[in-house]
Amino acid sequence: MSDTTQNTPSVVERTRLVSADAPVVGVHFLDRTAAFVLGEEHVVLASGKDDEKRVAVHAGGILSSASDGLWVITGGDDGKVFVTGATGESKLVATDAKRRWIDHVATGPDGALAWSAGKSAYAMVGKGDPKTVEVPSTVGGLAFAPKGVRVAVAHYNGVSMWFPNAQSAPQLLEWKGSHHHVAFSGNGQFLVTAMQEPTLHGWRLVDSKHMRMSGYSARVRSFGWTAGGKWLATSGSEQLVLWPFQGKDGPMGKQPKMFAAFAVRATCIACHPKQEVVAVGYADGTILLVRVEDGAEVLGKKPGQGAVSAMGWDEAGTLLAWGTEAGEAGVIDLA
């Protein structure tokens, strides 16, 4: 499309605004309750038409968040890890012994949790004390494999593949450079990281074969697989970039699809849980809903104050919550 959204179909009128009043660093759904993780101290829970609850969780900045649909897990610069439920109850999970910042958190199968502080990664799987592993440098990202208890720990020069319940050392997937956000494909066959440079790196896990996805104008800070796992949708350019993952070779030797060209950079993406639709947030606050089949667009949010910094769908795919760096927030009801 052109740099204007004037003639684009719109669902903006279906938005319920939420009083975040602070930068939003994460958005998650607990059933139909939207949880907005703020940059300082609080989580705002929004359910129904008017019900909002502001919950004080951390004593300082919130650096990371994730959710398994039952709880939101958060890590803060107070060195603590909390889980918060839909009714506002918060429970302390861990306190770092050295009071280091909790840079990253992740959720896994059957209530498993992981978090990191400095070079240390921790995982709590089932009952018992957390397991820990040291990696070569500061942890850049964490992700659980879709099945089984294996944790990918991104760091400088690669990713350590860690089985918390095993005695063996982690398997190292090497690639020079600084690796950050990390994610497994839904079928568990691929692993992808966002690097400090404007590029993605990936591995086919069966044989550790490398995949390199480049051509971005900025560092990729948000990515995810579409429903069914056929495409990897990414930010980092002035359009939505979709890498093909239909075959056993992933995107190797293939070109990406590119939709929703815009005047400013895409900063955040959220893939619909059931359909091949991607919500794309931009640096000027605009949100577009893009259908992968043909690139058809629907306007979800008009430009505003601050870049879109977080988005999330509910499990049914009928609610889309969003937040911005300037503290705007809302929930779009698409039912």
C-alpha positions in Angstrom: 0.0 0.0 0.0 1.0 3.6 -0.2 2.1 5.7 2.8 -1.5 6.5 3.7 -4.3 4.5 5.4 -7.1 6.8 4.2 -8.8 4.2 2.1 -8.0 1.1 4.2 -11.0 -0.7 5.9 -11.0 0.0 9.6 -11.8 -1.7 13.0 -10.6 1.3 15.0 -14.1 2.0 16.3 -14.1 -1.4 18.0 -11.3 -0.4 20.3 -11.7 0.0 24.1 -9.0 2.3 25.4 -7.1 1.3 28.6 -5.5 3.7 31.0 -1.9 2.5 31.0 -0.3 6.0 31.4 3.2 4.5 31.2 5.3 2.8 28.5 3.9 -0.7 27.8 6.6 -3.3 27.5 4.5 -6.4 27.3 0.9 -7.5 26.4 -0.6 -10.9 27.3 -4.0 -12.5 27.7 -5.2 -14.5 30.6 -8.3 -16.0 29.1 -10.2 -12.8 28.0 -8.4 -10.5 30.5 -5.7 -8.4 28.9 -2.6 -7.9 30.9 -0.5 -4.8 30.1 3.0 -5.0 31.6 4.3 -1.5 32.2 7.9 -0.3 32.2 7.7 0.6 35.9 6.3 -1.5 38.8 2.8 -2.2 37.5 0.6 -4.6 35.5 -2.7 -3.3 34.3 -5.5 -6.0 34.0 -8.4 -5.1 31.7 -11.5 -7.3 31.4 -15.1 -6.7 30.4 -16.1 -3.3 29.2 -14.9 -1.1 32.0 -13.0 -3.2 34.5 -9.4 -2.2 35.0 -7.1 -3.1 37.9 -3.6 -1.7 38.4 -1.4 -4.2 40.3 1.9 -3.1 41.9 4.2 -6.0 41.3 7.9 -4.9 41.2 9.8 -2.3 43.2 11.2 -0.6 40.1 11.5 -1.2 36.4 10.0 -4.3 34.7 12.5 -5.6 32.2 10.8 -8.7 30.8 7.5 -10.6 30.6 6.0 -13.8 29.2 2.8 -15.7 29.7 1.4 -19.3 29.6 -2.2 -18.1 29.5 -2.7 -18.7 33.2 -0.1 -16.4 34.6 2.1 -13.5 33.5 5.7 -13.9 34.6 7.7 -10.7 35.0 11.3 -10.0 35.8 12.5 -6.7 37.2 15.5 -4.6 38.1 14.7 -5.4 41.7 16.1 -8.8 41.1 12.8 -10.6 41.5 10.6 -12.9 39.4 6.8 -12.7 40.0 3.8 -14.4 38.5 0.5 -12.5 38.3 -3.0 -14.0 37.7 -6.1 -12.6 36.1 -7.6 -11.5 39.4 -4.5 -9.5 40.4 -2.9 -11.9 42.8 0.9 -11.9 42.5 3.4 -14.5 43.8 7.1 -14.2 44.2 8.9 -17.0 42.3 12.5 -16.1 42.9 14.9 -13.5 44.1 18.4 -13.3 42.6 21.0 -13.9 45.3 23.1 -11.1 44.0 20.1 -8.8 43.3 21.0 -8.7 39.6 18.5 -7.5 37.1 16.2 -10.2 35.7 16.8 -9.5 32.0 14.7 -12.3 30.4 11.8 -14.6 31.3 10.1 -17.5 29.4 7.3 -20.0 30.0 7.2 -23.6 28.9 5.1 -26.7 28.9 3.2 -27.8 32.0 3.9 -24.6 33.9 7.7 -24.5 33.4 9.4 -21.2 33.9 12.8 -19.8 33.0 14.6 -16.5 33.8 18.1 -15.1 33.5 20.4 -12.7 35.4 23.7 -11.8 33.9 25.4 -15.0 32.5 23.1 -17.3 34.6 20.0 -18.9 33.3 17.5 -20.6 35.6 14.6 -23.1 34.9 11.9 -24.3 37.3 10.4 -27.5 35.9 7.8 -29.3 38.1 8.6 -29.4 41.8 11.9 -28.8 43.4 14.5 -26.1 43.3 15.3 -24.2 40.1 18.1 -25.6 38.0 20.8 -23.2 36.7 23.5 -23.0 34.0 26.2 -20.5 33.2 26.7 -19.4 29.6 29.8 -17.7 28.1 28.3 -14.2 28.2 25.2 -12.2 29.3 22.0 -14.0 28.3 20.3 -12.3 25.3 17.1 -14.3 25.2 15.3 -17.5 26.4 12.9 -19.9 24.9 11.4 -23.3 25.7 11.1 -25.9 23.0 7.4 -26.7 22.1 7.7 -30.2 23.4 9.9 -31.6 26.1 11.9 -29.6 28.6 14.7 -28.0 26.6 15.7 -24.4 26.9 17.4 -22.3 24.2 19.7 -19.7 25.9 20.9 -17.0 23.5 24.2 -15.2 24.1 27.3 -13.8 22.4 28.5 -16.1 19.6 25.5 -18.5 19.6 22.8 -20.4 21.5 23.2 -23.0 24.3 20.6 -25.8 24.1 20.1 -26.8 27.7 18.2 -29.7 29.2 17.7 -28.5 32.8 17.0 -32.0 34.1 20.1 -33.5 32.5 23.6 -33.6 33.9 25.3 -33.1 30.5 26.6 -29.8 29.4 24.5 -27.7 27.0 24.9 -28.2 23.2 26.3 -25.1 21.6 24.9 -23.8 18.3 27.7 -21.4 17.1 27.5 -18.3 15.0 29.6 -15.2 15.6 27.9 -12.1 16.9 25.5 -11.0 19.6 22.2 -13.1 19.7 19.1 -11.7 21.4 15.4 -12.7 21.0 15.2 -16.4 20.4 12.3 -18.7 19.4 11.6 -22.2 18.2 9.2 -22.9 15.4 6.0 -24.5 16.4 7.0 -27.9 15.0 10.3 -27.7 16.9 12.4 -28.1 13.7 13.9 -24.7 13.6 15.5 -22.1 16.0 15.8 -18.4 15.1 17.5 -15.5 16.8 17.5 -11.8 16.3 21.0 -10.4 16.2 22.5 -7.1 17.2 22.9 -6.4 13.5 19.9 -5.9 11.3 19.6 -9.7 10.5 18.2 -12.9 11.8 20.1 -16.2 12.2 18.6 -19.6 12.3 19.4 -23.3 12.6 17.7 -26.4 11.3 18.0 -28.4 14.5 18.2 -31.9 12.9 21.6 -31.1 11.5 22.5 -27.6 12.8 22.5 -26.2 9.3 22.6 -22.4 9.2 20.0 -20.0 7.9 20.7 -16.3 7.5 17.9 -13.8 6.9 19.1 -10.3 6.1 18.1 -7.1 4.3 16.6 -5.2 7.2 16.9 -1.4 7.8 17.2 -1.9 11.6 17.6 -4.5 14.2 14.7 -7.0 14.3 13.0 -6.6 17.8 9.8 -8.6 17.2 9.1 -11.8 15.2 6.9 -14.9 15.3 5.5 -17.7 13.3 2.1 -17.5 11.7 -0.7 -20.0 12.5 0.4 -23.4 11.0 4.0 -22.3 11.0 4.3 -21.6 7.3 5.8 -18.1 7.7 8.1 -16.2 10.0 6.7 -12.7 10.4 9.2 -10.0 11.4 9.6 -6.3 12.2 12.8 -4.3 11.4 11.8 -2.8 8.0 9.3 -0.3 6.6 7.0 -3.2 5.8 6.0 -6.6 7.1 8.6 -9.2 6.1 7.5 -12.9 5.9 10.1 -15.7 5.5 8.9 -19.0 4.1 9.1 -22.1 6.4 6.9 -24.5 4.5 9.6 -27.0 3.6 12.4 -28.9 5.4 14.9 -26.3 4.3 13.0 -23.3 5.8 13.9 -20.0 4.0 17.2 -21.2 2.6 17.5 -20.1 -1.0 14.1 -18.4 -1.0 12.9 -14.9 -1.0 10.5 -13.4 1.6 7.1 -12.0 1.0 6.7 -8.3 1.8 3.4 -6.6 2.6 2.1 -3.4 4.2 4.8 -1.0 3.0 4.7 2.1 5.1 6.4 5.5 5.7 7.9 4.4 9.0 9.4 1.2 10.4 7.5 -1.7 11.7 8.3 -2.1 15.4 6.1 -4.9 16.6 4.3 -7.9 15.2 1.7 -10.4 16.6 0.5 -13.4 14.7 -3.1 -14.5 14.9 -3.4 -17.8 16.8 -5.8 -19.5 14.3 -5.6 -17.7 10.9 -2.7 -16.5 8.7 -3.2 -12.9 9.8 -0.5 -10.7 11.3 -1.0 -7.5 13.3 1.8 -5.1 12.5 2.6 -2.1 14.7 4.6 0.9 13.4 6.9 3.6 14.8 4.2 6.3 14.5 1.6 4.2 16.5 -0.3 2.8 13.5 -1.5 -0.8 13.6 -2.4 -2.8 10.5 -4.0 -6.3 10.3 -2.5 -8.0 7.3 -3.8 -11.2 5.6 -0.9 -13.4 4.5 -2.7 -14.9 1.5 -3.1 -11.7 -0.4 -1.7 -8.8 1.7 -5.2 -7.4 2.3 -5.0 -4.8 5.1 -7.4 -3.6 7.8 -6.6 -0.5 10.0 -6.5 -1.4 13.7 -5.1 1.8 15.1 -4.5 5.3 13.8 -1.1 7.0 14.3 -0.7 8.3 17.8 1.9 9.2 20.4 4.8 6.8 20.4 5.8 3.6 18.6 3.8 0.4 19.1 5.8 -1.5 21.7 3.7 -4.6 22.5 0.7 -6.5 21.1 -1.0 -9.8 21.9 -4.0 -11.9 20.8 -6.3 -13.9 23.0 -6.5 -17.7 22.4 -9.6 -17.4 20.3 -8.1 -14.7 18.1 -11.1 -12.3 18.7 -9.3 -9.8 20.9 -6.1 -7.9 20.1 -4.5 -5.8 22.8 -1.8 -3.2 22.1 0.4 -0.7 23.9 2.8 2.0 22.9 6.0 3.5 24.2 4.1 6.7 25.1 1.6 4.9 27.3 -1.4 4.5 25.0 -3.1 1.2 25.3 -6.3 -0.6 24.1 -8.1 -3.7 23.2 -9.7 -4.3 19.8 -12.8 -6.6 19.8 -13.0 -8.4 16.5 -15.8 -10.8 17.4 
